[in-house]
Amino acid sequence: MRLVTFLSADGQRPGVVDGKEIVDLGAAFESTNALIGGGAQALAAVSEAISSGARVPLEGTRLAAPFVPENIFCVGWNYHKHFEEGAARRGEELPEHPAFFSKSRTSVIGPYDDIPSHAGVTGQLDWEAELAVVIGKRGRDLTAGNALEHVFGYTVANDVSARDLQLRHGGQWIKGKSLDGTCPLGPWIATRDEIADPQDVVVYSSVNGVEKQRATTAAMIFPVADLLVRLSEGMTLVPGDVLLTGTPEGVGMGRDPEEYLTAGAEVVCGVESLGELRNPVS
């Protein structure tokens, strides 16, 4: 299933994509967030709604971010070549543990919304295409054997990063990662059954039609299940949490000369079989 949040005359509505249409789930669920934590019973209700719910065309219907994350967890330097184009050039050593950080919830925007350029705040706005994991089952101290059972589904994220702010504030990342509008998500959440192996999908990005990133998730240093195990050590993950699993090489900071986003650019970030984000920079 591919679950969306779409805009209608009545405001934001949860829906499920069925072919070229969106089935309105608003009669059964207040929001997509309410569905995420509902388990098999909720998915059964979605299946039932497909045969009887009101429909709108997918094309031409405005999509919001598919859900509002409870917490946004991220991991840095999770692809070898991305580490080499950044931290390794500064003399840092490959980490033995994932470099976790977070983004503000106010950074979340929809799959086609404008990314603010934040002129005057940053001059180094960068792109980072990522596979994002949506948590559907509460859990702590997960194991390699059960970690993926806690995944509700997957979506696409762009961890837009203000590189100058990343370095300015004591070396921590939250400020440089949390400017408003710097976490496009979507276009939908594909439920877990749609991705047979999260280590076998391709992540890519382009800016103004020029490809910048392309790599398979098999190149991750810490696979998705391992990330969930380590993140949940002593810390409870809840339905609606999202984990951005890192970006491949090809970001603007790693180029020679460096490249950054400016007003008027269009950024496309995608994960094959999951869809694309298409965000202009305002």
C-alpha positions in Angstrom: 0.0 0.0 0.0 1.0 3.6 -0.6 -0.4 6.0 1.9 -0.6 9.7 1.4 -1.9 12.9 3.0 -3.6 15.0 0.4 -5.2 18.5 0.4 -8.9 18.9 -0.2 -11.5 21.6 0.3 -11.9 20.1 3.8 -8.2 20.4 4.6 -5.7 17.6 4.9 -7.0 14.1 4.4 -5.4 10.6 4.7 -5.6 8.5 1.6 -4.3 5.4 -0.1 -3.1 5.3 -3.7 -5.0 2.9 -6.0 -3.7 3.1 -9.5 -4.2 6.6 -10.8 -6.5 7.6 -7.9 -6.4 8.3 -4.2 -9.0 6.7 -2.0 -10.1 9.0 0.8 -9.5 7.4 4.2 -10.9 10.3 6.2 -14.0 8.4 7.2 -11.9 5.8 9.0 -8.8 7.7 10.2 -8.3 11.2 11.5 -4.8 11.2 9.9 -2.1 9.0 8.5 -0.4 9.1 11.9 -3.5 7.5 13.4 -3.2 4.7 10.8 0.5 4.1 11.3 0.2 2.8 14.9 -2.9 0.7 14.2 -1.2 -2.5 13.1 -2.8 -5.2 11.0 -6.3 -4.0 12.0 -5.7 -0.6 10.5 -4.3 -2.0 7.3 -7.4 -4.3 7.0 -9.6 -1.2 7.3 -7.6 0.5 4.5 -8.1 -2.6 2.3 -11.8 -2.4 2.9 -12.0 1.3 2.1 -10.4 0.7 -1.3 -13.6 -0.9 -2.5 -16.0 1.7 -1.1 -14.2 5.0 -0.3 -14.6 8.2 -2.2 -11.9 8.9 -4.8 -9.9 11.8 -6.3 -7.5 11.7 -9.2 -3.8 11.3 -8.1 -2.7 13.6 -10.9 -3.4 17.2 -10.0 -4.1 16.5 -6.3 -1.7 18.3 -4.0 0.1 16.1 -1.6 1.4 17.1 1.8 4.1 15.3 3.7 2.5 11.8 4.2 2.7 12.1 7.9 3.9 14.3 10.7 6.8 12.5 12.4 6.8 12.0 16.2 10.6 12.2 16.2 13.0 12.7 13.3 16.2 10.6 13.8 19.0 10.8 11.3 22.4 9.2 10.8 25.5 10.8 9.2 28.3 9.3 7.3 26.5 6.0 6.5 28.0 5.4 3.0 31.7 4.9 2.7 32.1 7.3 -0.3 30.1 10.0 1.4 32.4 9.7 4.4 35.4 9.9 2.1 34.1 13.1 0.4 33.6 14.8 3.8 34.8 13.7 7.1 37.8 11.7 5.8 39.0 14.9 4.0 39.2 16.6 7.4 41.2 13.7 8.9 38.4 12.0 10.8 38.4 8.2 11.1 35.5 6.0 10.1 33.2 5.7 13.1 32.6 2.4 14.9 29.1 3.5 15.8 26.4 5.4 13.8 26.5 9.2 14.1 22.9 9.8 15.2 21.4 13.3 15.2 17.9 14.8 14.9 16.0 17.4 12.9 13.2 19.7 14.1 9.6 18.7 13.2 9.2 22.2 11.7 11.6 21.2 9.0 9.1 18.8 7.4 7.4 19.9 4.2 5.6 18.0 1.4 7.1 16.3 -1.6 6.5 19.3 -4.0 6.7 22.2 -1.6 9.2 25.0 -1.8 12.4 24.7 0.2 13.2 28.2 1.6 16.6 29.5 0.6 17.1 31.1 4.0 19.2 33.9 2.4 21.0 35.8 5.1 20.9 32.7 7.4 23.0 30.3 5.3 24.9 30.5 2.1 25.6 26.7 1.9 22.3 24.9 1.5 23.0 21.4 0.4 21.0 18.3 -0.7 21.0 14.8 0.7 18.7 12.1 -0.8 17.9 9.4 1.7 15.8 6.3 2.3 13.6 7.0 5.3 12.2 4.3 7.6 8.8 4.8 9.4 8.4 3.1 12.7 5.0 1.4 13.2 5.5 -0.7 16.4 6.7 0.6 19.8 9.9 -1.0 21.0 13.2 -0.7 22.9 16.4 -2.7 22.7 15.5 -4.3 19.4 17.4 -7.2 18.0 18.8 -8.1 14.6 16.0 -10.7 14.5 13.0 -8.4 15.2 14.2 -4.9 14.2 12.5 -4.9 10.8 9.2 -6.1 12.3 9.0 -2.7 13.9 9.0 -0.9 10.5 5.7 0.3 9.2 7.0 1.4 5.9 9.5 3.5 3.9 9.5 6.9 2.2 11.9 9.3 0.6 13.6 12.2 2.4 15.8 15.1 1.5 18.0 16.0 4.5 18.6 19.5 3.3 21.6 20.8 5.3 23.1 24.2 6.0 26.8 23.3 6.0 28.0 26.6 7.4 25.6 26.3 10.4 26.7 22.7 10.9 30.2 23.8 11.5 29.4 27.0 13.3 27.6 25.7 16.4 30.2 23.7 18.2 30.3 20.9 15.8 26.8 19.6 16.6 24.4 19.3 13.7 20.9 20.1 14.9 20.9 23.8 14.0 22.3 23.2 10.5 19.8 20.4 9.9 16.7 22.0 11.3 15.9 25.2 9.4 12.2 25.4 8.5 11.3 23.6 5.3 14.5 21.5 5.1 13.1 18.0 5.4 10.9 17.2 2.4 9.2 13.8 2.8 7.1 11.7 0.5 5.4 11.4 -1.8 3.9 8.6 0.2 4.7 5.9 2.7 5.1 2.5 1.0 4.2 -0.2 3.6 6.9 -2.6 4.5 5.7 -5.4 2.3 6.5 -3.3 -0.8 10.2 -3.3 -0.2 11.5 -6.9 0.0 15.0 -5.8 1.1 15.8 -2.3 2.2 19.5 -3.0 1.3 18.6 -3.4 -2.3 17.1 -0.1 -3.5 18.8 2.8 -5.4 18.9 6.3 -3.9 19.5 9.2 -6.2 19.2 13.0 -6.6 19.5 15.7 -9.3 19.6 19.5 -9.3 18.2 21.4 -12.3 18.2 18.1 -14.2 21.8 17.2 -13.6 22.3 14.0 -11.6 24.2 14.4 -8.4 23.8 11.2 -6.4 23.2 7.5 -7.3 24.0 4.5 -5.1 22.4 1.4 -3.8 21.6 1.0 -0.2 23.8 -2.1 -0.2 26.7 0.4 0.2 25.5 1.5 3.6 28.1 1.1 6.4 25.3 0.3 8.9 22.3 -1.5 7.4 18.8 -0.5 8.3 18.2 -3.3 10.8 21.5 -2.5 12.5 20.7 1.2 12.7 17.4 0.3 14.4 19.1 -2.0 16.9 21.6 0.6 17.8 19.2 3.5 17.9 16.8 1.6 20.2 19.4 0.7 22.8 17.9 2.0 26.0 15.6 4.3 24.0 12.0 3.6 23.0 11.0 4.0 19.4 7.3 4.8 18.9 4.9 4.6 16.0 5.3 7.7 13.8 9.1 8.0 14.4 11.1 8.3 11.3 14.8 7.4 10.7 16.7 9.0 7.8 19.3 6.4 7.0 22.1 8.5 5.5 23.0 9.9 2.1 25.4 8.6 -0.7 28.3 10.5 -2.1 27.6 13.5 -4.4 26.5 16.2 -2.1 27.4 19.8 -2.9 29.8 20.1 0.0 31.9 17.2 -1.4 32.3 18.7 -4.9 35.3 20.6 -6.2 34.4 23.4 -6.4 31.6 23.1 -3.8 28.1 23.6 -5.1 25.1 24.8 -3.1 21.4 25.5 -3.7 20.2 28.9 -4.6 16.7 30.4 -5.2 15.3 29.1 -8.5 16.9 25.6 -8.4 14.8 22.4 -8.4 16.0 19.5 -6.4 14.8 16.0 -7.2 15.4 13.2 -4.6 14.2 9.6 -5.2 14.4 6.0 -4.1 13.7 3.6 -6.9 10.3 1.9 -6.4 9.3 4.6 -3.8 8.9 7.7 -5.9 10.4 11.1 -6.0 10.4 14.5 -4.2 10.5 17.5 -6.5 11.1 20.7 -4.6 11.9 24.1 -6.0 14.1 26.4 -3.9 12.1 29.6 -3.2 
